């Protein structure tokens, strides 16, 4: 089922329940666990935009470790397309673990891409090899965007809708939103994803993001401000979308579910996030093609 | 299990070898003389033969005795004994009213006959009367009957906020919960804070922890029978209570000579205070639940009785733009017929409906999501107590299930409706069981249930199964016995819900092409010893459960609105074993019990936890319950509860990986760790201003403190990143600190 759609609906329900039920209290606690051995972490999103493409390599660490995770800088990394193209990547001098393609390139729809990594991960003097395979799907053209005003629990809010003709094949969509060319969905857990089970093959109006009127900012708490997007007249809102592999959709969905730990009422048992990195690796290597659409907010619905 | 079946067949074949003498039936009903409450499990002891029996869940008893003169002693803990002399030369009906002990209003801790635990052949049966339940500490003004049974050995809570319970390591959907023989699929209000059972309507509960009476089946772990009041009021009377967040009222009375009625209602009223909210949306919000119970009984004659039971409950929460409703409707119509002095039967039809519905209305875009399960059932049950060898029960049942897993209706969104097709299935059962007194010391209870299950549709599949049961009790002395039970249970329905706290978003699904019925072979044995004329009870029970086709769900499963739910199911094997110790003091100013459970419950499923055996979600190694009640005077009673349980199994993150500035967990194996241990103390004071008052309205106060020493038991453990350093830390959410409450209960 359209998990994100359900989550949106559940969010409304959970909000109701939270208001209605006893307000629990929270406090920090100490948990002692064994530490799992470090594994390689790979994350890369290659797109059909002509640019230097990036892949990030790092090590996992004990969950409650007090130092940030370290990048891996001594790897050989390349991407191979299903038509024989090879793209080399080089380690960045400034950011540990960042690998940037040595030349600009684009991924092409319909091709498969494999990632190859060679690194002495366990420092035993021998190279360990990791790989990942993904596919680039054609994107879907966005028809238009619309911003509609709503009264949301007494606040002046807006919904950002995207309109598009959904293809008849099973598809999984990724949306990223930019406000005045600055991403408001920069974090992985802010990515908007949806599968097409509810609208496969249909002309679709999809509610993408709730925005707040700038006038509400003063009234909101600091915590609320951090997680809200405020707009005012003449703001430019751009949506970039792509059709992504189902595995990448699952990865993003699971990252959102698992990041905060358990949800006793609406979640299942804690489970590891799936990956397309082989061996013991974690993370995801994905490719997709992008289409864009933008709108200027006029200040009225 | 095969040996169990062979033994059963051998017993049935050998029964005709017994010789019969001229015997007559003595039967009747045992009730409280004041309230007319049934007294289930009351003792009927024949002084001359040193044999006896106990009343059933409705307070009825049956005895078969050779012709002659006898003295019957009727007893019930907390009540004065009555002795009756009878001359038996024909079948006899003898109803008895026992007088509650006025000086010890809180003396009843065990709702059973004094030696019930010694003589009853079925193990793992727990009974609670409302009298003892009402004395326990309340939370938010309500003593919840489903939360009370967690105090019994082998019964664990699923979560502090849930009415769900786990019996001997089983999952909540392995419990069959019946309200007057009708299934209640989700017995919760406020997502689990309260149960659907209004205390004023309930006469008692009976919990079978694995060995069910043959008349019921369809679940692996337990049977919980909740009985509504079955009194014959001589005038209009009632009970009620006014609490901090809810109030309730029950009234009952006669309607002519042959008809009686009962109605009851309960409602929360926290939403009344919303009118004082600053925001208009909140002022318009709804937030309440209610229960309505009704019962109509008509006695056509001494032999025929017709009962209509209706229950309806609903939780309603709405605040623009969203709403959420869920509730049960449960009803039954039962015709009871006495065919002869030793042959009576019941014919009943049952209907149950659980549904939930949520949605939103934003900018003329409506979304409405519904899910539902309905049952229509028919059953007929017969009881034929002929003599000490043949005390037969037999019957048939048929339940038709209609599953509507979910549909979403949408308008204004350019989206088509999403409907998961409904499915239907029928479950059949036929049983025969016998309770046999082999000798003064040895009694047996054995039965066989045949069950069949068939789902409809193109993927039709039929399953059948035999569910034998055998129980034996050997009295070592009048105050001690050893018992052994074995049985086989089959479950054809299961709940698609893997949340640890339970939720109203229940989707039940049935066995089918890919999902085989779950099966359990249950074995238990125990030693029971009473002291001081049954004032003290002690027992040691051990059990072992072998589970086949037990289900779990694939990791990150999607259980809601999933057309292909069967693909999310993973099945395997499981086992559970345990030791349960109980010490109980039944009478005197100081009463109560202490029980301890040592247990383990495991699952092995190929595609979960990489195929390695893992702890079942509700495994608790140690559990201790202490319940103490002390009568300071005829006006004041103090009760204290202390509970302890090993923390629930869970998976903790043992590693983390980063994407951008965000960290994500790498978990340990499934349920490799445990949450902190759970413990809590509740205290209550019951005050009856005028215990001997003859006024038409008599009241009493209940002052309770839940979690008296403010234990912070984690309900949820989350992981956050420190805003400054970005380093993750664990944070627990606890639902309750100290919760005081006050309730005024009354009767008229």
Interface residues (C-beta under 8 A of the other chain):
Chain A: X1 X2 X3 X6 X9 X12 X13 X15 X16 X17 X19 X20 X21 X22 X24 X25 X26 X27 X28 X29 X30 X31 X33 X34 X35 X36 X37 X38 X39 X41 X43 X56 X58 X60 X61 X62 X63 X64 X65 X66 X67 X68 X69 X148 X149 X150 X151 X152 X153 X154 X159 X163 X186 X187 X188 X189 X197 X198 X199 X202 X203 X204 X205 X207 X250 X253 X254 X255 X257 X258 X259 X260 X261 X262 X263 X264 X265 X266 X267 X268 X269 X270 X271 X272 X273 X274 X282 X283
Chain B: X159 X161 X190 X191 X193 X270 X279 X280 X281 X282 X285 X287 X317 X318 X319 X320 X321 X322 X323 X324 X358 X359 X360 X362 X363 X365 X367 X369 X408 X410 X413 X414 X415 X416 X418 X498 X499 X500 X501 X502 X503 X505 X553 X555 X556 X557 X558 X559 X560 X561 X562 X563 X617 X650 X651 X652 X653 X654 X655 X656 X657 X658 X659 X660 X661 X662 X663 X664 X665 X666 X667 X668 X670 X671 X673 X676 X712 X714 X715 X716 X717 X718 X719 X720 X725 X726 X727 X728 X729 X730 X731 X732 X733 X734 X735 X736 X737
